[in-house]
Amino acid sequence: MLVVLSPAKKLNENHAVLDGGSVPQFVNDASKLINNLKKYSPKKLSKLMSLSDALSELNVERYQNWSVNHNSEKANSAGLIFDGEVYTGLDAANFSKKQMEYAQNNLRILSGLYGILKPLDMVHPYRLEMGTKLKTGRNNNLYEFWGDKIVNEVNELLSDQKERTLVNLASNEYFKVINKKKLKGEIITPMFKDFNNDKYKVVMVYAKKARGMMANYIIKNKIEKVEDLKGFNEAGYCFNAAASTDNELVFLRG
C-alpha cells in the first residue's frame, strides 16, 4: 500500500531535519524548473502565481538561493518543512525510527517542483503549485513537464507492495499529475465529511487534517489491506459503509 499527499503552501523554515536525509529522485528536473523561474521578476511571478508583492519577492529570493546541493546543512526534511493542516495531522516529527522507515517506503508527497518526495528527502524552501501554467521548453504547464515520470515511479513502488493499492490523500490539483490510465494498481480515496447545515459535506480545513491523520494511522499501524483502512476512527470520524463505494471510503463525523 502506497500513500500520496499534497504539499502545503505554508512552510516551516526553522531548518527542521530528520535523521537519514535523502536526495529527491528528480532533483535534476527540479533544477530545470528553477533555472526557468530564476528569470522571473517579482511582478511577473505575481501574475503567474497570483501572489502578493511580498510573497512574490520572497519566492524570487528563494529561487535565486536554490541549489542542487541538498545536504542537511542547507535543506529541510520534506516531512517537516510543509506546515499546513495535513502535516499537523501527519505529525511526522513524532514518528519512531521504525515508523519513519515505514513512511520512507510507503508515503510520498507530490510536488510541483520536485515531482515526488519521500519524507526524508531534503528540500529547499519553494513555492510552485502543480497547477501553475509554467512554460518550460515545449511544455505549457507542470503536468506536461512531469509527463509519465511520476506514474512510472508510482508503478515501480507499487510493484514492491503486498497489495498494489494507492491511497489517494492528495488534492485533485496534485493527484491529476498521476496518469490514472497508466497506473498499475487500485486507487482508494478516503473522504472525510462533517455534519453541517443538516447534511454531510467536506469541510476542507477539517478534511485536510483528517487526510494527514489517516496517513499517520496507516504508518503507525502498518496498514497493508484496504479493509483495515475502515478501522480509522480518529477525531470522531467513523467509516460509513452506506455512503462508500469500492474505491471511495467515506468517513462521517457529527
N, C-alpha and C positions, 0 to 999 in steps of 0.2 A: 504494500500500500504506500502510495506516494501522495504527499500533501503539498498543495501550492497556495501561496498567499500573495497578496499585492504588497508593495512597499507603502510607506507613508510619506506625506509631504513634509510633515514636521520632523526635524532631525535632532538627535541628541549628540552634540559635538563636544562632549566632555571627554573625548578620547577614551571611550569605553572599549576595552579589548578583552576578549576571552582567550584562554589558553588554546594552543593548537591552530593558530590562524592559517588560512589557506588563501591561495590566489584565485580570483574569479576566472572561470574557464575561458570566457570570451573577452579578456582584458584588452586584447589587440583590436577587437571590433569596437570596444568602448573608446579606445584611443582615436579611432577614425571619427567617431561621433564628436568627441571632444575637440579634435582639430577643426571640425566644421563649426562647432559652437564658439570657438575662440574668435571667429570672425565677426561675431555679433556684438553690436554696441548695446548698451543698456536700453536705449529707445527701441531698437529693432527686436531685441529679446522680449521686451514688454509686449510688443504687438504679437509676436509669435506665440507666447505662452499666456497672454492676458495677466501679466504680473504687475504689481505696483512698482513705482520707481525704486523704492528701497529694495524690494526683492530682486528686481532686475539687476541692480548694481551688485548686490550680494552674490548672485549667481554668475555674473560676468567675472567677478573676482575668483569664485570657486573654479571656473573653467580655466582661468589663467594659471591657477596654482595646482591644477590637477597634474598628476604624474603617473607614468606606468609603474613606478615603484610602489608596491602595495605591501610594504612591511609594517610591522606593528608599531613602529616609531612614527609613522606618517599617516596611518589609516585607522579605521574603526571597524569592529566586527559587525557584519551585516545584521546579525540577530539582535544587536543592541542599538545601532545608530538610528533605526526607524523608531519614531516616538509617538505614534498615533494610538487610537483605541485598540486596534488589532494587536499591537505589540504590548499593550498593557495586559491584555488577556493572555497572550503567549507567555509572558513572564520568563523569557529565556535566561535572564540573569540569575535565576534561582534553580536552573537545571543542575542536577548532579552530573558528574563526569560521564556516567553511563547513559543518562538521558540525553546529554549533548551529543554523544556518539551516535545514538539512535536518530536524533534530529539531523545530524550531518548526513546521514544516509537516506532519510525518509522525508525531509522537509526542504522545499525550495521556495525562494522568493523571486517572483517575476520582476523584471526591472527594465525600464525604458533604455537606460544607459548600459547596463551590464548584461542584459538578456535574461539570465537566470543565475541565482546566487544560492550558495549554501550558507547556513547560519554562521559558520566560522570564516567565511570569506572576508578578506579585508577590503574595505571600500573607502573612497574619499567622499566627503560631503558633495551632494549634487542635487539638481532639480531637473528632471526630464521625464515627464509623464508619457506613458506608452501611446496615448492618443495624439501626441504632438505631431503636427504636419511638418516635420523637419526634413527638408530635401537633402539627401546625401548621395552624391553620384547620380545614378539613374533611378534611385529610389525616392518616391514622393513623400513617404512617411516611414515611421518606425516599423510598422507591420511589414512593409515591403523590405525594409532593411534587414530585419531579422529572418524573414522568409521561413524556411523549414528548419533552421538551425535549432530552434527551441523544441519543436515537436520531435525532432530526431534525438535530441538529448533526453527528453522525457521518455521516449520509447526505449532508449538504452537503459535508463534507470528502472523502468517497469519490468524489463526482461530479467532483472535480478530479484524481483519481489515474488513472494509466495503467491500473492494474488495480484494480477495486473489491474489494479484499481487506482484511479487518480481521483483523489478527494479535492474537489474544487472549492476552496475557501477564498478565492480571489474575486475581484470585481469584474464586471463584464468587460470593462476597458482593457484590463490586463489579460484576462483569460482568452480573449479573441486572438492573441498572438500565437496560441497553440492551435495548429490546424487540426480540427477535430476529425476531418475526413481521413487524415493520415495517422491518427492516434491508434496505437495497437493496444487498447485496453478499455476498460469500462469507466465511465465518468460518473461519479456520485457527487451531487451538490447538496449539502446541508443548507436549509433555510431556517431562519430564526424570526419568529413573528410574535408581536406583543398585542394584547387586547387593548384597543384604543378606539374610542368613539363607537362602541357597540360592534366592533369587528376586529378580526386579527389581521394585522398588516406588518410589513417590515418597517421598523423604525431604525433608520440607518445607524445612528450613533450607538444603539444597543446591539444591533446586528454585527457591526464591525468588531466590537469587543467579544461577542459570542464566537465569532469566527476564530479569533485568537485563542479563546478558551477551549474550543473544540480541537485546535491543533495541539494545545497543551495536553489535553485529555488523551489524544492519540499517542503522543510521545511518551507521556508518563506511564501509560498502560500498555504500550507497545501493541496497539490495535492492528490486527492484520486481516480481520474479516469485517465485511460490511455490516453483518448482523450485530456485531459488537459496538458499532457506532451508535446504535439506538439506545445504548445504556447511558449516554451523555445526559446529565441532569443538573448541570451547573447553573447557578444564579437563577434558579426557578424554572428553567426551560425543561420541558418533557417531550419526548418523542410522541407524535400523534400519527398512528398508522392510517387513519381515515383520510387525513389531509395529504398523505405522502404517496409517492409513486415509486417504482423500482429504482429510478435514478435520482429522485429528489426526495430527500428525507426532511420532513418538516417538524420543527420543534416549536412548541407553543408555550407562552407564558401569560399568566393572568386569567 
